[in-house]
């Protein structure tokens, strides 16, 4: 990424990660994959923050850990594979359901199909004696809302079917970490209390980047539902170390537990000075001053108002780095 495309927030976050790699790099480089150079990590930081400014609030070690976990799984941080998502000050690796399928295929599974079943579909599943009866025909006209879903996987010469009703998927959504405890801003309810019908009425395209309801179960419900079905099905698939780790990561993200620590970082985490693991971009007075400076321009003030904010002093310390990253990006494009 050329310098003309980067913002000060991106550069500061990249320098934070580079500083950790430089100070503790001797231990990390012992087992660091060859393609994960310091420059590569810096590039991932800048690209990731460009896509999601809230990552600037995350700690450098949590970012490096997520990158290493993805590398150890053999997954690229990209669309349809895996993503970096901020949860407070922690950067977490979220594996797309297609990334999980890729890992399962490497572990020995055959063709894998996962589908959501709608009200207008023809769906039959059960046993007649010892014979499995399974039939699904999707309706492309007036198919209605989701009522459940299934995953069909070729395992050891046979077909394994995993079926989940919408009620089961919803129970898992309601206990998910993402969005837990956010204030009531939509329908006077927490995210967990929203019904699927209410989620469908929320248009992700109109949501501000720092909207607390901007979480995968709101912005990408169908994808999350598929991922939930595959996560359950994968417990019975042929296992590899990578697939087992992916299952552990998904469970941690779902219930709010810490991610597993990549082997390359285990020793570093024990020895690290807490002062070296502050957020990549500190959200203090300096950040607020930078916001105010940008807002002296028409483009900066317009970008601030686009986030539903009229006065920089209204921005909470936790949101300052995120807001600054978004304004810098908007001003750069103006």
N, C-alpha and C positions, 0 to 999 in steps of 0.2 A: 504494500500500500504506500503510495507516494505521500510526502509530507503535505502536499496541497490538499489532500483529501482527509487529513486528520485534524482533530480539534485538540485544544490544550488538555481537556479532560481525558481524552484517549491517550495522549502522550504521557500524562502524569500517571495514569493507571499502568501503562506499559512499563514505565520506569520503576514503579513499585514492584512489579513482578520481576523485572530484571535485577533489582536490588537484592531480592530474596535469593534468586538463582545465583547471583554472584557471591553473596555472603555464605550461603550454605551449599553452593553448587558442588563442592567436592564430594559430599555425601550423596547428593541427588544424582550426579553424573555417573556414579558407580553402576547404576542399573537403568539410567535414562535411555529410552529408545533413541537410536542414532538420528532419526528424522526430527526429534523434538529438541531442536537447538534453542538457545536463548532468543534468537531472532524470530524463530517460529512461534514461540510462546508470546512474544511481544505482538506479533502480527495477529494471533488469535485474540489477544486482549482487545486490540483496536477494532477488529472486525466485529467482535461480540458486543462491545459497548456501542458501536454504531448501530447495531440491530436492536439492542436493548440497553438503553442508558442506565437503567437501575443497577446493572452489574458493577458500575463504578463504586457502589457502596459496599461491595463484597471484599473480603480479605484476600490478599494475594495467595496465601497458602490454600484456601478453599478453591480458588480458581485453578492453581497448579494441580491440586489433587484431582479435580474433575477432569482436567485435560489428560492426566496420567491414567486415570481409570478408563477413559474412552480409548486411549492408545492401547492399554493392556487388553481391552476387549476386542481390539481390531476394528473399532468403529470410528468413522470420521464425524467431526462435529459439523453437521450440515443438515439440511432439510431431509426428512424421511429416514434419518439415521439416529442422531441424538442431538440434544440441545443443552445449552447452559442457561439455567434459570436462577434468578436471585431469590433467596428466602431470607429476608432480613440481611444480615451481614455475611451470610454463607452462600457461596456459589455452589449449586448442585447440578449434577449431571442427570438429565432426564432422558430416558431411552425411548425412542419412538417404537410403536408396535412393529414397524417394518424392520427396525434394527434388531428387535428380539427375534423375529422370524429368521433373519439372516444368521444370527448366532445358532439358532436351532438347526438350520440346514447344515451348518458346519459340523454340528454335533452328531449328525447322522439321520436327522428326520428327512422325510421326503417332502412332497408338496404340502403346503399349509394354506388353508383358506379360512379367513375369518370374515363374517358378515353380520350385519345387524338386521334383525327381523322386524318388519313393520306390520301395522294392523291389517293392511290389505294383502299381505303375502299369504301364500299357501305354505303352511309349515306343519310337519308331522314328525314327532320324535318319540320313540318308546320301544318296547320289546313285545314281540308276539312269541311267547315261549322263550326259546333261547335266541331267536332271530332279532337282530336290531332293525328297526324300521326308522328310516330317516328320509325325509323328502322336504325340499324347499324350492319354492318357485316365487321369485320376486315380482311384485306388481309394479310396473313402471308408470301406472296411472292411478292417482288417488290412493297412494300406498299408505298414507296416514303416518302416525307417530311410531316411534320405536316401542316394541313390546318385549324385546330381548335380543339375544344374539347367540352365535355359535362359532366354534372353531373346529374345523375338520383337518386332521393331520395324518399323513401316511407314516405309520410307525411300525417298524419290524414286519413289513409285509401286510399289515392290516390298517384299518382306518380308526383313529381314535376321535370320538366326538365329545366335545365339551359344550354344554348348553347353560346359559345364564338368563334368567328372567330379568326384566327391567328392575323389579324390586331389589334383586340381589346387587345389580350394578349400582343402584341408587344408595344402598346401604354403604357400599364402599366409598362412593363419592362423598357422602356426608361425614365420613370420618377422615377424609383426606386432609393433609397438612395445608395444602395451598388454600389460602384465603381464610384459614381458621382465625377467628377472633377479630376480623376486620369490622369497622363500624357499619352501622345500618345506612346504606346509601341507595339501595334499590329495593323498592317495595316494603321498606321498613323491616327487612329481614337480614339475617346473616346469610352468607353463601350457602352454608349447609342446609338452611331452612327453605331456600328457594325451591320451587317445584320445577320440573323440566319445562313445563309450559311457560313459566316466568323466565327461565334461562333463554328460551327460544326468542323471547321478545327483546332481549338485550343485543344490540347490534355492535359487535366488536369493532367495526370500522369507525364508529363514532366515539369510542371510548378513549379517554386521555391515556397517555402512556403510563401515568402513575396512578391510574384508577385502581383502588384496592381490589376491585372485582375482576381485574384483568388477569385471570388465572386460567390454566388449561381447561378446567371443567366448565368454564363459562365461555371461553373463546373457541374451544375445539372439543365440544362435548362428544361428538361421534367418534373422533379419534381416540379420546380417553376411554370411551366405552369399549372400543375394540381392544385397546391395550389392556384393559382390565380382564377381558375374557381370555386373551392370550396369556396373561400373567398366571391365571388359574390353570389353564391348560398345560403350560410349560412345566408345572410341577411333576407331570407324569411323562414328560418326554425324555429321550436319551440325554444324559447330562454331560457337560464338559465343564472344566473350571471356569470358562468364560460365561457360560450360560448360568451357572450357579451364582457367579458374582453379579450378573445382570439381575437375577431374581432378588438377590440381597439388596442391590441398589434400589430397585423398584419398591420393595417392601419398606425400606427406610424412608423414601420420599413420601410414600402413602401415609405412613403413621407418624411422620415427623421425627424419626430417629436420625442420629448422625450418619452420614455416608461412611462406608468402610474407607479406611485410609490405605492409599496405594502403597505397596511394599516399598517403593522407592522413597517415600516420604516418612515412613514410620519412625526412623531414627531422628530425622530432622524435627518432626513435630515434638518429640520428647525434649530436644535440646533448644528449641527456638526461644528467643527472647520475646516475650509478649509485645514489646514495643515494635517488633518487626512484623507483627501480624495485625496491624490496624487496617481499616478499610483502605482500598487502593487509592481512593480520593477522599480526603478528610472533609467533612461537611461543617466546617467551622466558619469563623468570621471571614476568613480569606475567600472562601467559596461564595459567601453572601455578597462580599464586596465585588467579586467578579460578575455576579448576576446583575447587580445594580449598575455596574459599568456598561454591560451589554444592553441594559434596558434604557440607556440614554439614547440609543439609536431606535429608529422606527421599526426596523426588522426585529430587534431584540424585544421591544415592548409588545409587538404583535405576537411573537413566539410565546411570551409569558402569558398573555391573555388567552392564547390558544389552549393553555393548560388549565384555564378556569381560574387564573390568579391575576389580580390587578395590582397588588403591592408586594414587592419582594420580601418585605418584613413579615408577611403572612406565612412564608414557607417554613415548615418545621425543619430543624437541623437534620433530621433523618432523610428529608427529601431534597436537600440543597444540591448535593452532587448530581442527583438524577435530573433535577430541573436545569441545572447549569449545562449538563451534557446535551439536553434537548435544545436549549436556546443556542448553544454554540453551533450545533448542527444546522439549525434553521437559519442562523445569521450567515453561516458559511455558504449556504445555498442561495441566499438572497442576492 
